[in-house]
């Protein structure tokens, strides 16, 4: 079906000369054009990764042992289990995204080449912490 004038077709306004298949292709492209944002939200989805990134933003994380202390939530987590999770799950995910550079052998954790990409979201979280539910901490 083709929309011949600007009209409401298939739930959205269409421009003359644009076919339904063109429009569907455009919508698909618009939806899939944000993989970096999805990756950033995925990185921030876990409380331990959020805490690590927020502390790294202020320069206070340098090694795996320090990272374990930073992401612990006041002693309610088993530190050994948390270190295993950091080593096998959280740090590889953040390193793969480029938000951190993690050197497994030395345990050194630094800001990665894409760290600045996630800073606006970290600032948004920090600057609006009082607006968020306590369960978001």
DODONU-58659 format. One record per residue: x, y, z of N, C-alpha, C in turn; residue number from 1; residue in one letter. Coordinates in steps of 0.1 Angstrom, whole numbers, plus 5000, padded with zeros to 4 digits. Example, Ala and Ser with C-alpha at 12.3 -4.5 7.8 and 13.67 -1.06 7.14 Angstrom:
REM residues 2
(node (5132,4943,5078),(5123,4955,5078),(5132,4967,5078),1,'A');
(node (5128,4978,5071),(5137,4989,5071),(5129,5000,5079),2,'S');
This chain:
REM residues 137
(node (5009,4988,5000),(5000,5000,5000),(5009,5012,5000),1,'X');
(node (5005,5022,4992),(5013,5035,4992),(5004,5046,4997),2,'X');
(node (5010,5055,5005),(5002,5067,5009),(5005,5078,4999),3,'X');
(node (4994,5083,4993),(4996,5093,4982),(4996,5107,4988),4,'X');
(node (4992,5110,4999),(4993,5123,5005),(4997,5121,5020),5,'X');
(node (5001,5131,5026),(5005,5130,5040),(4993,5125,5048),6,'X');
(node (4993,5113,5052),(4981,5107,5058),(4985,5098,5070),7,'X');
(node (4976,5095,5078),(4978,5086,5089),(4976,5071,5084),8,'X');
(node (4987,5064,5081),(4987,5051,5076),(4995,5042,5085),9,'X');
(node (4989,5031,5088),(4996,5021,5097),(5001,5026,5110),10,'X');
(node (4993,5035,5116),(4996,5040,5129),(5006,5052,5130),11,'X');
(node (5011,5056,5118),(5020,5068,5119),(5017,5077,5107),12,'X');
(node (5021,5089,5108),(5019,5098,5096),(5030,5095,5086),13,'X');
(node (5025,5095,5073),(5034,5091,5062),(5036,5103,5053),14,'X');
(node (5047,5104,5046),(5049,5114,5036),(5046,5108,5022),15,'X');
(node (5040,5116,5013),(5037,5111,5000),(5049,5105,4993),16,'X');
(node (5046,5093,4986),(5056,5086,4979),(5064,5076,4987),17,'X');
(node (5061,5075,5000),(5068,5066,5009),(5059,5054,5010),18,'X');
(node (5064,5042,5006),(5056,5030,5007),(5057,5024,5021),19,'X');
(node (5047,5015,5024),(5047,5008,5037),(5061,5001,5039),20,'X');
(node (5066,4994,5029),(5078,4987,5031),(5090,4997,5034),21,'X');
(node (5090,5008,5027),(5100,5018,5030),(5099,5023,5044),22,'X');
(node (5087,5026,5049),(5084,5031,5062),(5088,5020,5073),23,'X');
(node (5085,5008,5070),(5088,4997,5080),(5104,4996,5081),24,'X');
(node (5110,4997,5069),(5125,4996,5069),(5131,5008,5077),25,'X');
(node (5125,5020,5075),(5130,5032,5082),(5128,5030,5097),26,'X');
(node (5116,5025,5101),(5113,5023,5116),(5123,5013,5122),27,'X');
(node (5126,5002,5114),(5135,4992,5119),(5149,4998,5121),28,'X');
(node (5153,5006,5111),(5166,5013,5112),(5167,5023,5124),29,'X');
(node (5156,5030,5126),(5156,5039,5137),(5157,5032,5151),30,'X');
(node (5150,5021,5152),(5150,5013,5164),(5163,5007,5167),31,'X');
(node (5170,5002,5157),(5182,4995,5158),(5195,5004,5158),32,'X');
(node (5192,5017,5157),(5204,5026,5155),(5210,5031,5168),33,'X');
(node (5206,5024,5180),(5211,5029,5193),(5218,5017,5200),34,'X');
(node (5226,5009,5194),(5232,4998,5202),(5241,5003,5213),35,'X');
(node (5248,5015,5211),(5257,5020,5221),(5249,5024,5234),36,'X');
(node (5237,5030,5232),(5229,5033,5244),(5224,5021,5251),37,'X');
(node (5220,5011,5243),(5216,4998,5250),(5228,4992,5257),38,'X');
(node (5240,4993,5252),(5252,4987,5259),(5254,4995,5271),39,'X');
(node (5252,5008,5271),(5254,5016,5283),(5244,5013,5294),40,'X');
(node (5231,5011,5290),(5221,5007,5300),(5224,4993,5305),41,'X');
(node (5229,4985,5297),(5232,4971,5301),(5244,4972,5312),42,'X');
(node (5253,4980,5309),(5265,4982,5318),(5260,4987,5332),43,'X');
(node (5250,4996,5332),(5245,5002,5344),(5234,4994,5350),44,'X');
(node (5230,4983,5344),(5218,4975,5349),(5222,4968,5362),45,'X');
(node (5234,4965,5365),(5238,4958,5377),(5244,4968,5387),46,'X');
(node (5240,4967,5400),(5244,4976,5410),(5259,4976,5412),47,'X');
(node (5265,4965,5411),(5280,4964,5413),(5287,4971,5402),48,'X');
(node (5282,4970,5389),(5289,4977,5378),(5286,4992,5380),49,'X');
(node (5274,4996,5384),(5272,5010,5386),(5281,5016,5396),50,'X');
(node (5282,5009,5408),(5291,5014,5418),(5306,5015,5413),51,'X');
(node (5310,5005,5406),(5324,5005,5401),(5326,5017,5392),52,'X');
(node (5317,5019,5382),(5318,5030,5373),(5318,5043,5379),53,'X');
(node (5308,5045,5389),(5307,5058,5396),(5320,5061,5404),54,'X');
(node (5326,5051,5410),(5338,5053,5418),(5350,5055,5409),55,'X');
(node (5350,5048,5397),(5361,5050,5388),(5360,5064,5382),56,'X');
(node (5348,5069,5380),(5347,5083,5376),(5354,5093,5384),57,'X');
(node (5355,5090,5397),(5362,5099,5407),(5376,5094,5410),58,'X');
(node (5380,5084,5402),(5394,5079,5403),(5397,5071,5415),59,'X');
(node (5388,5065,5422),(5391,5058,5434),(5392,5042,5433),60,'X');
(node (5391,5037,5421),(5393,5022,5419),(5406,5020,5411),61,'X');
(node (5414,5011,5416),(5427,5009,5408),(5430,4994,5407),62,'X');
(node (5425,4985,5416),(5428,4971,5415),(5415,4963,5419),63,'X');
(node (5416,4950,5416),(5404,4941,5418),(5400,4941,5433),64,'X');
(node (5410,4940,5442),(5407,4940,5456),(5400,4953,5461),65,'X');
(node (5404,4964,5455),(5398,4976,5458),(5384,4977,5452),66,'X');
(node (5382,4972,5440),(5369,4971,5434),(5359,4963,5442),67,'X');
(node (5364,4952,5448),(5355,4944,5456),(5350,4952,5468),68,'X');
(node (5358,4960,5474),(5354,4968,5485),(5344,4979,5481),69,'X');
(node (5347,4985,5469),(5339,4996,5464),(5325,4991,5461),70,'X');
(node (5323,4980,5455),(5310,4975,5451),(5302,4968,5461),71,'X');
(node (5309,4964,5472),(5302,4957,5483),(5292,4967,5489),72,'X');
(node (5281,4961,5494),(5270,4970,5499),(5270,4969,5514),73,'X');
(node (5280,4974,5521),(5280,4975,5535),(5282,4961,5542),74,'X');
(node (5288,4952,5535),(5291,4939,5542),(5281,4928,5541),75,'X');
(node (5270,4931,5534),(5260,4920,5532),(5263,4910,5521),76,'X');
(node (5273,4914,5513),(5277,4904,5502),(5289,4897,5507),77,'X');
(node (5290,4884,5503),(5302,4876,5505),(5313,4882,5496),78,'X');
(node (5324,4887,5502),(5334,4894,5494),(5341,4884,5484),79,'X');
(node (5343,4872,5488),(5349,4862,5479),(5340,4859,5467),80,'X');
(node (5327,4858,5469),(5318,4855,5458),(5317,4868,5449),81,'X');
(node (5317,4880,5455),(5317,4892,5448),(5330,4894,5439),82,'X');
(node (5341,4890,5444),(5353,4891,5437),(5353,4881,5425),83,'X');
(node (5347,4869,5427),(5346,4860,5416),(5336,4866,5405),84,'X');
(node (5325,4872,5409),(5316,4878,5400),(5323,4889,5392),85,'X');
(node (5330,4898,5399),(5337,4909,5393),(5347,4903,5382),86,'X');
(node (5355,4893,5386),(5365,4887,5377),(5359,4881,5365),87,'X');
(node (5348,4873,5367),(5343,4865,5356),(5331,4871,5348),88,'X');
(node (5325,4881,5354),(5313,4887,5348),(5314,4902,5346),89,'X');
(node (5315,4909,5356),(5313,4924,5356),(5325,4931,5349),90,'X');
(node (5337,4928,5353),(5349,4934,5346),(5350,4930,5332),91,'X');
(node (5348,4918,5328),(5349,4914,5314),(5338,4922,5305),92,'X');
(node (5326,4923,5311),(5316,4930,5304),(5319,4945,5302),93,'X');
(node (5324,4951,5312),(5328,4966,5311),(5340,4968,5303),94,'X');
(node (5349,4958,5303),(5361,4959,5295),(5357,4957,5280),95,'X');
(node (5349,4948,5277),(5344,4945,5264),(5337,4957,5258),96,'X');
(node (5330,4965,5266),(5323,4977,5261),(5332,4988,5260),97,'X');
(node (5344,4987,5265),(5354,4998,5265),(5352,5008,5276),98,'X');
(node (5344,5006,5286),(5342,5015,5297),(5353,5014,5307),99,'X');
(node (5359,5003,5308),(5371,5001,5316),(5382,4994,5309),100,'X');
(node (5394,4996,5313),(5405,4988,5308),(5409,4980,5320),101,'X');
(node (5408,4967,5319),(5411,4958,5330),(5422,4948,5326),102,'X');
(node (5433,4948,5333),(5444,4940,5331),(5444,4928,5341),103,'X');
(node (5439,4917,5336),(5437,4905,5344),(5449,4901,5352),104,'X');
(node (5461,4901,5346),(5473,4896,5353),(5476,4905,5365),105,'X');
(node (5476,4918,5363),(5480,4927,5374),(5468,4931,5382),106,'X');
(node (5456,4930,5377),(5444,4934,5385),(5441,4949,5383),107,'X');
(node (5449,4956,5375),(5447,4970,5374),(5434,4973,5366),108,'X');
(node (5427,4983,5372),(5414,4987,5365),(5415,5002,5363),109,'X');
(node (5413,5006,5350),(5414,5020,5346),(5402,5024,5338),110,'X');
(node (5400,5037,5336),(5390,5042,5326),(5394,5037,5313),111,'X');
(node (5384,5031,5306),(5386,5026,5292),(5385,5037,5282),112,'X');
(node (5387,5033,5269),(5387,5043,5258),(5372,5049,5256),113,'X');
(node (5362,5041,5260),(5348,5046,5258),(5342,5051,5271),114,'X');
(node (5350,5053,5281),(5345,5057,5294),(5337,5070,5293),115,'X');
(node (5342,5080,5286),(5335,5092,5284),(5321,5091,5278),116,'X');
(node (5319,5080,5271),(5306,5078,5265),(5295,5076,5276),117,'X');
(node (5299,5070,5287),(5290,5067,5298),(5289,5077,5309),118,'X');
(node (5298,5087,5308),(5298,5097,5319),(5285,5105,5319),119,'X');
(node (5279,5109,5308),(5266,5116,5310),(5256,5108,5318),120,'X');
(node (5255,5095,5316),(5245,5087,5323),(5250,5086,5338),121,'X');
(node (5262,5085,5341),(5267,5085,5355),(5264,5098,5361),122,'X');
(node (5266,5109,5354),(5263,5122,5360),(5248,5124,5363),123,'X');
(node (5240,5119,5354),(5225,5119,5355),(5221,5111,5368),124,'X');
(node (5227,5100,5370),(5224,5092,5382),(5229,5099,5395),125,'X');
(node (5241,5105,5394),(5246,5112,5406),(5238,5124,5409),126,'X');
(node (5235,5132,5399),(5229,5145,5401),(5214,5144,5405),127,'X');
(node (5208,5132,5402),(5194,5130,5405),(5192,5119,5415),128,'X');
(node (5202,5116,5423),(5201,5105,5432),(5189,5106,5442),129,'X');
(node (5186,5119,5446),(5175,5121,5456),(5162,5119,5449),130,'X');
(node (5161,5120,5436),(5148,5118,5429),(5145,5103,5427),131,'X');
(node (5155,5094,5428),(5153,5080,5425),(5149,5073,5438),132,'X');
(node (5141,5062,5436),(5137,5054,5448),(5150,5048,5455),133,'X');
(node (5149,5046,5468),(5161,5041,5475),(5165,5027,5470),134,'X');
(node (5155,5020,5464),(5158,5007,5458),(5167,5007,5446),135,'X');
(node (5170,5019,5440),(5178,5021,5429),(5193,5022,5433),136,'X');
(node (5196,5023,5446),(5210,5025,5450),(5219,5014,5447),137,'X');
